[in-house]
Amino acid sequence: MMSKNMHRIVVVGGGAGGLELATKLGRTLGAAKRAKVILVDGSATHIWKPLLHEVATGALNTGEDEVNYFGHAWRNSYQFEFGWMAGVDRERKVIQIAAVKDESGKEIVAPREVAYDTLVLALGAIANDFGTAGAQEHCMFLNNPVDAEQLRKKILSLSFAVGISGNAVRKLNIGIVGGGPTGVELAAEIDHTIREMHIYGAELSPAQLEITIIEGMPRILAGAPESLSEYATESLAKRGILVATNSRVTEVKDNGFVLADGRCIESDIRVWVAGVKAADWLTTLGLQTNRLNQIEVTSTLQTLSDKNIYALGDCAACSPNDDGVLLPATAQVAHQQAEWLADALQRQLSGSSVQAFVFKPQGMMVSLGKHTAVGSLAAIVGPQRNYYVEGRGAKLIYASLYRMHQAAVHGWILTGLLWIGDKLRRVARPSLKLH
Ligand SMILES: Cc1cc2nc3c(=O)[nH]c(=O)nc-3n(C[C@H](O)[C@H](O)[C@H](O)COP(=O)(O)OP(=O)(O)OC[C@H]3O[C@@H](n4cnc5c(N)ncnc54)[C@H](O)[C@@H]3O)c2cc1C
């Protein structure tokens, strides 16, 4: 029997960080009836965001890898509230959830409120087009599974159209703005997909595909050591993927990109994955935010404006050493913050003291297609020593990152069974979603 006065922890956003946090809190505080744990998300299902480039190419079928929040909540002793958070009333300690509408736009659930004692915002972020003219109208994005599915359909339909024309000179040009891990992984994955589709009988030959990564900095993977960038650049070049560095996009048109030096890069499909910022509406919550709309937090992840409200992951501006250097917007940071906060909230409820959050960099892995990746192994050898891995071994390590997220969400036994299921599915079905 639940007590009416039970402490209410509301986590908004069931992404890489929020879902792991709600799961841990549900299994501990929720199961022991020491707190009521509630997860709010406007989507009914979760897909780990670093997999979106695989969704966009059909290498991953969302129907098979997504987690349904309702079922997951039931198994892990938390409650799921479906809907988009629209605001917060800090005096009354309630969040507002917008009306839920069906596909035709008809309201099926009226706007409602959810009360909290502790609120955790884990709302993620989106790509930052820096106000570039034409970007919103003429680019596709990879901010969520809906974007990824739209991109997949666009690639599929245009590759069919270009291939079927029978004109060997005709090319499919894909321009990707952003030479960070997301842009590099997306380019490599699209290239791999087109090659696989050719094996399955698609008319479009890999020679008809031209992918260009457009990066404003002097090198791709600018946040990684130079040798990693060099390896990735060479690996992309071997597949014919073009990399335009020192290339700042000033305008996007319906047929390509205009660069600051006046050059134009023609593109049938234009994707913007550069930069990162939190959603604009976060600045309306009355919480202190930075110029990227991220909510500023202390080293205990509490917002500067309200100690009952926490923020983590991409939507939070966290500088654990108070030196103004912010943690990057990565799944690695969101995961570590979720783990730390689950423990901290339990300690707080039992009256124990809480130490500040410390980020432990685990290195960086970037996938370069189905069989290869490149990365550094800071997790094993320490962040001070440069030890890099590449090729199939690196790809195995890269794949294990997703399995670790699955383990945090489902436990190791279920993760093992899911892994076996994936292997069996690969034998029985094409390795790409081709429809
Ligand atoms: C293609 C791609 C590849 C990437 N690869 C890597 C990688 O290899 N390694 C790595 O470390 N990082 C990678 N990242 C970055 C990583 O995905 C993010 O840093 C991470 O997902 C952030 O986790 P989060 O919990 O803060 O937010 P997210 O995982 O983005 O989750 C946010 C959640 O909030 C929900 N939400 C948003 N607004 C509302 C609202 N108003 N009300 C209710 N719910 C809301 C969303 O539906 C979503 O479920 C990649 C990102 C992309 C796009």
The ligand as an SDF file (V2000), in Angstrom:
LIG
                    3D

 53 58  0  0  0  0  0  0  0  0999 V2000
   23.2400   10.0640  -34.5000 C   0  0  0  0  0  0  0  0  0  0  0  0
   23.8760   10.2880  -33.1390 C   0  0  0  0  0  0  0  0  0  0  0  0
   24.9640    9.5240  -32.7660 C   0  0  0  0  0  0  0  0  0  0  0  0
   25.5320    9.6970  -31.4970 C   0  0  0  0  0  0  0  0  0  0  0  0
   26.5860    8.8800  -31.1400 N   0  0  0  0  0  0  0  0  0  0  0  0
   27.0870    8.9840  -29.8910 C   0  0  0  0  0  0  0  0  0  0  0  0
   28.1280    8.0950  -29.4610 C   0  0  0  0  0  0  0  0  0  0  0  0
   28.6080    7.2490  -30.2470 O   0  0  0  0  0  0  0  0  0  0  0  0
   28.5900    8.2080  -28.1890 N   0  0  0  0  0  0  0  0  0  0  0  0
   28.0770    9.1220  -27.3190 C   0  0  0  0  0  0  0  0  0  0  0  0
   28.5310    9.1640  -26.1540 O   0  0  0  0  0  0  0  0  0  0  0  0
   27.0980    9.9790  -27.6790 N   0  0  0  0  0  0  0  0  0  0  0  0
   26.5840    9.9340  -28.9440 C   0  0  0  0  0  0  0  0  0  0  0  0
   25.5770   10.7900  -29.3330 N   0  0  0  0  0  0  0  0  0  0  0  0
   25.0710   11.7750  -28.3520 C   0  0  0  0  0  0  0  0  0  0  0  0
   24.0940   11.0900  -27.3930 C   0  0  0  0  0  0  0  0  0  0  0  0
   23.0850   10.4380  -28.1200 O   0  0  0  0  0  0  0  0  0  0  0  0
   23.4620   12.1050  -26.4570 C   0  0  0  0  0  0  0  0  0  0  0  0
   24.5000   12.8220  -25.8140 O   0  0  0  0  0  0  0  0  0  0  0  0
   22.6150   11.4050  -25.3800 C   0  0  0  0  0  0  0  0  0  0  0  0
   21.5550   10.7030  -25.9890 O   0  0  0  0  0  0  0  0  0  0  0  0
   22.0770   12.4190  -24.3840 C   0  0  0  0  0  0  0  0  0  0  0  0
   21.2490   11.7770  -23.4820 O   0  0  0  0  0  0  0  0  0  0  0  0
   20.0690   12.5770  -22.7650 P   0  0  0  0  0  0  0  0  0  0  0  0
   19.4490   11.6440  -21.7950 O   0  0  0  0  0  0  0  0  0  0  0  0
   20.5690   13.8710  -22.2690 O   0  0  0  0  0  0  0  0  0  0  0  0
   19.0330   12.9430  -23.9110 O   0  0  0  0  0  0  0  0  0  0  0  0
   18.3360   12.0360  -25.0190 P   0  0  0  0  0  0  0  0  0  0  0  0
   18.9310   10.6950  -25.0980 O   0  0  0  0  0  0  0  0  0  0  0  0
   18.2980   12.8710  -26.2420 O   0  0  0  0  0  0  0  0  0  0  0  0
   16.8410   11.8790  -24.4530 O   0  0  0  0  0  0  0  0  0  0  0  0
   15.9830   12.9770  -24.2890 C   0  0  0  0  0  0  0  0  0  0  0  0
   14.5750   12.4420  -24.0300 C   0  0  0  0  0  0  0  0  0  0  0  0
   13.7430   13.5390  -23.6160 O   0  0  0  0  0  0  0  0  0  0  0  0
   12.4830   13.4350  -24.2370 C   0  0  0  0  0  0  0  0  0  0  0  0
   11.9170   14.7820  -24.2720 N   0  0  0  0  0  0  0  0  0  0  0  0
   12.3990   15.8740  -24.9100 C   0  0  0  0  0  0  0  0  0  0  0  0
   11.6110   16.9420  -24.6820 N   0  0  0  0  0  0  0  0  0  0  0  0
   10.6210   16.5120  -23.8730 C   0  0  0  0  0  0  0  0  0  0  0  0
    9.4790   17.1510  -23.2730 C   0  0  0  0  0  0  0  0  0  0  0  0
    9.2020   18.4450  -23.4890 N   0  0  0  0  0  0  0  0  0  0  0  0
    8.6640   16.4280  -22.4990 N   0  0  0  0  0  0  0  0  0  0  0  0
    8.8960   15.0900  -22.3000 C   0  0  0  0  0  0  0  0  0  0  0  0
    9.9530   14.4430  -22.8260 N   0  0  0  0  0  0  0  0  0  0  0  0
   10.8040   15.1450  -23.5980 C   0  0  0  0  0  0  0  0  0  0  0  0
   12.8060   12.8460  -25.6080 C   0  0  0  0  0  0  0  0  0  0  0  0
   11.6500   12.2350  -26.1890 O   0  0  0  0  0  0  0  0  0  0  0  0
   13.9030   11.8420  -25.2590 C   0  0  0  0  0  0  0  0  0  0  0  0
   13.3510   10.5860  -24.9340 O   0  0  0  0  0  0  0  0  0  0  0  0
   25.0030   10.6660  -30.5980 C   0  0  0  0  0  0  0  0  0  0  0  0
   23.9130   11.4600  -31.0000 C   0  0  0  0  0  0  0  0  0  0  0  0
   23.3520   11.2950  -32.2640 C   0  0  0  0  0  0  0  0  0  0  0  0
   22.1850   12.1500  -32.6770 C   0  0  0  0  0  0  0  0  0  0  0  0
  1  2  1  0
  2  3  1  0
  2 52  2  0
  3  4  2  0
  4  5  1  0
  4 50  1  0
  5  6  2  0
  6  7  1  0
  6 13  1  0
  7  8  2  0
  7  9  1  0
  9 10  1  0
 10 11  2  0
 10 12  1  0
 12 13  2  0
 13 14  1  0
 14 15  1  0
 14 50  1  0
 15 16  1  0
 16 17  1  0
 16 18  1  0
 18 19  1  0
 18 20  1  0
 20 21  1  0
 20 22  1  0
 22 23  1  0
 23 24  1  0
 24 25  2  0
 24 26  1  0
 24 27  1  0
 27 28  1  0
 28 29  2  0
 28 30  1  0
 28 31  1  0
 31 32  1  0
 32 33  1  0
 33 34  1  0
 33 48  1  0
 34 35  1  0
 35 36  1  0
 35 46  1  0
 36 37  1  0
 36 45  1  0
 37 38  2  0
 38 39  1  0
 39 40  1  0
 39 45  2  0
 40 41  1  0
 40 42  2  0
 42 43  1  0
 43 44  2  0
 44 45  1  0
 46 47  1  0
 46 48  1  0
 48 49  1  0
 50 51  2  0
 51 52  1  0
 52 53  1  0
M  END
$$$$
